[in-house]
Amino acid sequence: MDRGAGASAPPIWARTSDLDFSVFKNNAVRKISENFNVQFRAEFFNILNHANFAVPVMTDNTDIFDSAGAPNPAAGLLTSTTTTAREIQFASKIVW
C-alpha cells in the first residue's frame, strides 16, 4: 500500500526546530606548567529562539463547539511550548 511522499515525514507544523551552538578557547599557561591549560567556553541552547508550540489540548476533552452549538473560546488555544527558550551558558575549565 503506497501512502505517498507525505507519510515518510511528519507535517511541517509538527516538527521541532532547535539549534545549539558552542565555542571555546584554549589558553596554555606555560609559566605554571607545561600541560597547564585554561579553557573558556560559551554555549548557546536554542540560539535562534524558535518557539515550538505544543499541541493544543482541551483539559476537559471538549470539542470545538459546546452542546448548544456555540464555539468554545478555548478551542485551539496555544498555551505551552515543547522546547525551552534561549539559554546562554559561560564556563571556564582548568586542566593540568
C-alpha positions as a Markdown table, in Angstrom:
| # | Residue | x | y | z |
|---|---|---|---|---|
| 1 | Met | 0.0 | 0.0 | 0.0 |
| 2 | Asp | 1.5 | 3.3 | -1.1 |
| 3 | Arg | 0.8 | 6.2 | 1.2 |
| 4 | Gly | 2.6 | 8.8 | -0.8 |
| 5 | Ala | 5.6 | 11.1 | 0.0 |
| 6 | Gly | 3.8 | 12.7 | 3.0 |
| 7 | Ala | 3.8 | 9.5 | 5.0 |
| 8 | Ser | 7.6 | 9.4 | 5.4 |
| 9 | Ala | 7.9 | 12.6 | 7.5 |
| 10 | Pro | 5.7 | 14.4 | 9.9 |
| 11 | Pro | 4.0 | 17.5 | 8.6 |
| 12 | Ile | 5.9 | 20.8 | 8.7 |
| 13 | Trp | 3.8 | 22.1 | 11.6 |
| 14 | Ala | 4.6 | 19.0 | 13.7 |
| 15 | Arg | 8.4 | 19.3 | 13.5 |
| 16 | Thr | 10.5 | 21.0 | 16.2 |
| 17 | Ser | 13.4 | 23.3 | 15.5 |
| 18 | Asp | 16.2 | 23.7 | 18.0 |
| 19 | Leu | 19.7 | 24.8 | 17.1 |
| 20 | Asp | 22.6 | 24.7 | 19.7 |
| 21 | Phe | 26.0 | 26.3 | 19.3 |
| 22 | Ser | 29.2 | 26.2 | 21.3 |
| 23 | Val | 32.6 | 27.9 | 21.1 |
| 24 | Phe | 35.7 | 27.5 | 23.2 |
| 25 | Lys | 39.2 | 28.9 | 23.5 |
| 26 | Asn | 42.1 | 27.0 | 25.0 |
| 27 | Asn | 44.8 | 29.2 | 26.7 |
| 28 | Ala | 48.1 | 27.4 | 27.5 |
| 29 | Val | 49.8 | 28.9 | 30.6 |
| 30 | Arg | 53.4 | 27.8 | 30.3 |
| 31 | Lys | 54.6 | 29.8 | 33.3 |
| 32 | Ile | 52.8 | 27.4 | 35.7 |
| 33 | Ser | 53.3 | 24.1 | 33.9 |
| 34 | Glu | 54.0 | 22.5 | 30.5 |
| 35 | Asn | 50.5 | 21.0 | 30.5 |
| 36 | Phe | 48.5 | 23.7 | 32.3 |
| 37 | Asn | 45.6 | 24.9 | 30.3 |
| 38 | Val | 42.6 | 27.3 | 30.9 |
| 39 | Gln | 39.6 | 26.8 | 28.7 |
| 40 | Phe | 36.9 | 29.4 | 28.3 |
| 41 | Arg | 33.5 | 28.2 | 26.9 |
| 42 | Ala | 30.3 | 29.8 | 25.6 |
| 43 | Glu | 27.3 | 27.6 | 24.9 |
| 44 | Phe | 24.1 | 28.7 | 23.3 |
| 45 | Phe | 21.0 | 26.5 | 23.5 |
| 46 | Asn | 18.1 | 27.2 | 21.1 |
| 47 | Ile | 20.2 | 30.1 | 19.7 |
| 48 | Leu | 17.6 | 31.1 | 17.2 |
| 49 | Asn | 15.0 | 31.2 | 20.0 |
| 50 | His | 12.4 | 29.5 | 17.8 |
| 51 | Ala | 9.2 | 28.8 | 19.6 |
| 52 | Asn | 7.9 | 25.2 | 19.2 |
| 53 | Phe | 4.3 | 25.2 | 20.3 |
| 54 | Ala | 2.7 | 22.2 | 21.9 |
| 55 | Val | -0.4 | 20.7 | 20.5 |
| 56 | Pro | -3.5 | 22.5 | 21.9 |
| 57 | Val | -5.1 | 20.2 | 24.4 |
| 58 | Met | -8.5 | 20.7 | 26.0 |
| 59 | Thr | -8.4 | 19.9 | 29.7 |
| 60 | Asp | -11.9 | 18.6 | 29.9 |
| 61 | Asn | -11.8 | 16.8 | 26.4 |
| 62 | Thr | -14.5 | 19.1 | 25.0 |
| 63 | Asp | -14.8 | 19.8 | 21.3 |
| 64 | Ile | -14.6 | 22.9 | 19.2 |
| 65 | Phe | -18.4 | 23.5 | 19.8 |
| 66 | Asp | -20.3 | 23.0 | 23.0 |
| 67 | Ser | -23.6 | 21.0 | 23.2 |
| 68 | Ala | -25.6 | 24.1 | 22.3 |
| 69 | Gly | -23.5 | 24.7 | 19.1 |
| 70 | Ala | -21.7 | 27.8 | 20.4 |
| 71 | Pro | -18.0 | 27.9 | 19.7 |
| 72 | Asn | -15.7 | 27.1 | 22.5 |
| 73 | Pro | -13.3 | 30.1 | 23.2 |
| 74 | Ala | -10.5 | 27.8 | 24.4 |
| 75 | Ala | -10.5 | 25.6 | 21.3 |
| 76 | Gly | -7.1 | 25.7 | 19.5 |
| 77 | Leu | -5.6 | 27.9 | 22.2 |
| 78 | Leu | -1.8 | 27.5 | 22.3 |
| 79 | Thr | -0.7 | 27.6 | 26.0 |
| 80 | Ser | 2.7 | 26.0 | 26.1 |
| 81 | Thr | 5.9 | 25.1 | 24.2 |
| 82 | Thr | 7.7 | 21.9 | 23.7 |
| 83 | Thr | 11.2 | 23.4 | 24.0 |
| 84 | Thr | 12.8 | 25.9 | 26.3 |
| 85 | Ala | 13.6 | 29.5 | 25.5 |
| 86 | Arg | 17.2 | 30.6 | 24.5 |
| 87 | Glu | 19.8 | 29.8 | 27.2 |
| 88 | Ile | 23.4 | 31.0 | 27.3 |
| 89 | Gln | 26.0 | 29.4 | 29.4 |
| 90 | Phe | 29.5 | 30.5 | 30.1 |
| 91 | Ala | 32.2 | 28.3 | 31.8 |
| 92 | Ser | 35.9 | 28.0 | 32.4 |
| 93 | Lys | 37.8 | 24.8 | 32.9 |
| 94 | Ile | 41.3 | 24.3 | 34.3 |
| 95 | Val | 43.3 | 21.3 | 33.1 |
| 96 | Trp | 46.8 | 20.4 | 34.3 |
